[in-house]
Amino acid sequence: MTVIDNAIYRDGTRVATPATLDETFERRAEHGGFAWIGLYRPTDAELDALAAEFGLHPLAVEDTRKGHQRAKLERYGDTLFIVLRPARYLDDVEQVEFGELHIFIGPDFAITIRHAESPNLAQVRHRLESSPELLAKGPEAVLYAVLDQVVDEYTPVDSGLENDIDEIEEQLFSGDPAVTRRIYDLASEVMEFQRATRPLVVMFDALERGFEKYAVDLELQRYLRDVKDHVIRIVERGDTFRQLLQNALQVHSTLVAQRQNEETRTLSETALAQSEQSKKISSWAAIIFAPSLIAGIYGMNFTFMPELGQGWGYPFALVLMFGFAGVLYVIFKRKGWL
């Protein structure tokens, strides 16, 4: 069923509950008052019937038919067309789910069309029917109550986003590699939340400008201003969340750079230590090589070799070996290789 609830109200009381839209059209003229029709993803035929009966503007009807609209308020003659982006926070997956609600408000009708599960308009209707003095103020009372419900449902979303940001701050300093993706995902949700809430400030400003021209009840004016104050606080919170996430991303980048610098320094120190060790090994190898070279030459047993027939030849060879090794030792020591 696309028609969720369908009623005619007079003096704040439900006087009829038509079973079909055609019956609503007939009994509205009979009873007077105003009709409040609540639909969920209506068919094209139902939208065409509503447009024909209430004189809805084709552009507004086309927007409702297509869906996926931005939050906005447009006035076509004496009919208001409002698009809202309700939201709810899903605790199990820690994500924000956005919906879409279209509202037509005319002199003697209110049409609410949901394209998602939220908001809970049955709760709104029950609230108004429990306050006949408020409902008696006409379709504008329905608009106020729906706006109030949508804005109230932003509060749990606000709290959920705040909790997610707190968790990100903890992840930042734990070295969790998944924190980058979570920051980007959360930033995307916050921007979507801002796209849903920011236009409401302009929307309420436009409603205020029409208070006098369209003779909006004084009490309703106060109620709508109170909702506007709530919206402004939520918008400011959204700005704060976005700034916090930008700061978190900068801190994360700094921490990543620090870790990379520490890793680079550790690698450099390791390479330097290995280099020092290599220098020591190479130095000792050269020192050992020098006497080995001389001994190797004198061990070839050729007949004609210098000092081979002299008595001081052997001591000379030893002095030469130790002297050569000593010179190399002094050189390497001065260079800091030993």
TORNU-540854 format. One line per 10 residues: their letters; for each residue x, y, z of C-alpha. Coordinates in steps of 0.25 Angstrom, whole numbers, m for minus. Each point is the difference from the previous one (the first is absolute). Layout:
<nodes>
A) X/Y/Z  ...
</nodes>
This chain:
<nodes>
MTVIDNAIYR) 0/0/0  5/14/m4  m10/7/8  5/m1/14  m11/9/7  m11/8/m6  m9/10/8  m8/12/0  1/10/12  m9/11/4
DGTRVATPAT) 2/8/13  12/m9/4  m8/m13/0  0/m11/m10  m14/0/m7  3/m11/m11  9/m11/m3  m2/m2/m15  4/m14/m6  5/6/m13
LDETFERRAE) 5/13/m6  m13/2/m8  m8/m1/12  9/10/7  m2/10/m12  m15/m2/2  m1/1/15  9/11/1  m10/9/m6  m11/m6/8
HGGFAWIGLY) 6/2/14  9/12/m3  13/1/8  12/m5/m6  5/m13/m5  13/m7/5  5/m11/m10  12/m8/4  6/m8/m11  12/m9/m1
RPTDAELDAL) 7/m1/m14  m13/3/m8  m3/m5/m14  0/10/m12  m15/m2/0  m2/5/14  9/12/m2  m7/4/m12  m14/m1/7  6/8/12
AAEFGLHPLA) 5/11/m10  m13/0/m7  m8/2/13  9/10/7  6/7/m12  14/m4/3  10/6/m8  6/m9/m11  14/3/4  m2/m4/14
VEDTRKGHQR) m7/m12/m4  11/m4/m9  10/2/11  m8/m9/9  m2/m11/m11  15/0/m2  5/1/14  15/2/4  m2/15/2  8/10/9
AKLERYGDTL) m7/6/12  m7/12/m5  m13/9/2  m8/5/m12  m13/8/m1  m9/m2/m12  m11/10/3  m7/m4/13  6/m13/0  13/m4/7
FIVLRPARYL) 9/m11/m5  11/m4/10  10/m11/m1  7/m5/12  12/m10/3  m3/m7/12  11/m9/6  1/m11/11  13/m6/6  1/m15/m1
DDVEQVEFGE) 8/m4/12  3/m14/m5  8/4/m11  3/14/5  m5/7/m12  m10/11/m4  m11/m3/m9  m7/11/m7  m14/0/m5  m9/10/m8
LHIFIGPDFA) m13/6/3  m9/9/m9  m11/9/6  m11/8/m7  m7/10/8  m12/7/m5  m12/8/6  m8/m12/2  10/m12/m1  13/m6/5
ITIRHAESPN) 6/m11/m8  13/m7/5  7/m10/m9  11/m9/6  11/m6/m9  7/m7/12  m4/m6/14  3/13/7  m6/8/6  m11/m6/8
LAQVRHRLES) m12/8/m5  m10/m9/8  6/6/12  m1/14/m5  m15/m3/m3  m3/m6/13  7/12/7  m9/10/m8  m13/m8/2  4/1/15
SPELLAKGPE) 0/15/0  m12/4/m7  3/15/3  13/m1/m8  m6/m8/m12  m12/10/m1  10/10/m5  0/m8/m13  10/m5/m10  11/9/5
AVLYAVLDQV) m1/m8/13  3/m12/m8  12/6/m6  5/5/14  m2/m14/6  7/m7/m12  12/10/1  1/m2/15  0/m15/m2  11/0/m10
VDEYTPVDSG) 9/10/7  m2/m8/13  4/m13/m7  13/7/m4  4/0/15  4/m15/1  7/2/m13  8/11/6  3/m8/12  4/m12/m8
LENDIDEIEE) 10/8/m9  6/7/13  3/m14/6  6/m5/m13  9/12/0  4/m3/14  4/m14/m4  8/5/m12  8/9/10  4/m13/8
QLFSGDPAVT) 3/m7/m13  10/11/m5  10/m3/11  m1/m15/0  6/m1/m14  m13/m7/m5  2/0/m16  m15/0/m2  m1/14/6  2/7/m13
RRIYDLASEV) m11/m7/m7  m9/3/12  3/14/0  m4/2/m15  m13/m8/2  m4/8/12  4/13/m7  m9/m4/m11  m12/m3/9  2/13/7
MEFQRATRPL) 0/8/m13  m13/m8/m4  m6/4/13  4/14/m2  m7/0/m14  m13/m5/7  1/10/11  6/13/m5  m12/3/m10  m10/0/12
VVMFDALERG) 6/13/5  m4/7/m13  m13/m8/m1  m4/6/14  4/14/m4  m9/m2/m12  m11/m4/8  2/12/10  m1/9/m12  m14/m5/m3
FEKYAVDLEL) m5/0/14  m7/13/m2  m4/m1/m15  m7/m14/2  m5/4/14  7/m12/8  m5/m2/14  8/8/10  2/m13/9  4/m8/m12
QRYLRDVKDH) 10/11/m3  6/m2/14  1/m15/m2  7/1/m14  10/10/6  3/m10/11  3/m11/m10  8/10/m8  9/2/12  2/m15/2
VIRIVERGDT) 4/m1/m15  10/11/2  6/m7/11  1/m13/m8  6/7/m12  11/6/9  3/m14/6  1/m5/m14  10/11/m3  8/m4/13
FRQLLQNALQ) 0/m15/m4  6/4/m14  11/8/6  3/m11/10  1/m10/m11  9/9/m8  9/2/12  0/m15/2  5/m2/m14  11/10/2
VHSTLVAQRQ) 4/m6/13  0/m14/m7  9/5/m11  9/6/10  1/m13/8  2/m8/m13  11/9/m4  7/m1/14  m1/m16/m1  6/0/m14
NEETRTLSET) 11/10/5  3/m10/12  0/m12/m9  10/8/m9  9/4/11  0/m14/5  4/m6/m13  11/11/m2  5/m4/14  0/m14/m3
ALAQSEQSKK) 7/2/m14  10/9/7  3/m10/11  2/m11/m11  9/10/m8  8/2/12  1/m15/2  4/m2/m14  11/11/1  6/m7/12
ISSWAAIIFA) 0/m14/m7  6/6/m12  11/8/8  4/m13/7  0/m8/m13  9/11/m6  10/m1/12  0/m15/0  2/0/m15  13/9/0
PSLIAGIYGM) 9/m10/8  m7/m12/m7  5/7/m14  14/1/5  1/m13/6  m6/m6/m13  10/6/m8  11/m5/8  m6/m13/1  2/m2/m15
NFTFMPELGQ) 14/m6/1  6/7/m12  15/m1/m1  2/15/m3  m8/8/11  5/13/7  7/m3/14  m2/m15/m2  14/m3/3  2/11/11
GWGYPFALVL) m1/m3/15  m9/12/3  m9/m4/m12  m10/m7/9  m1/11/11  m2/10/m11  m11/m8/m6  m7/0/14  2/14/2  m5/3/m14
MFGFAGVLYV) m13/m8/3  m3/6/14  4/14/m5  m10/m1/m12  m11/m5/9  3/11/11  m1/11/m11  m13/m5/m5  m5/m1/15  3/14/3
IFKRKGWL) m6/5/m13  m13/m8/2  0/5/15  1/14/m4  m12/m1/m10  m8/m6/11  m2/m14/m7  6/m7/12
</nodes>
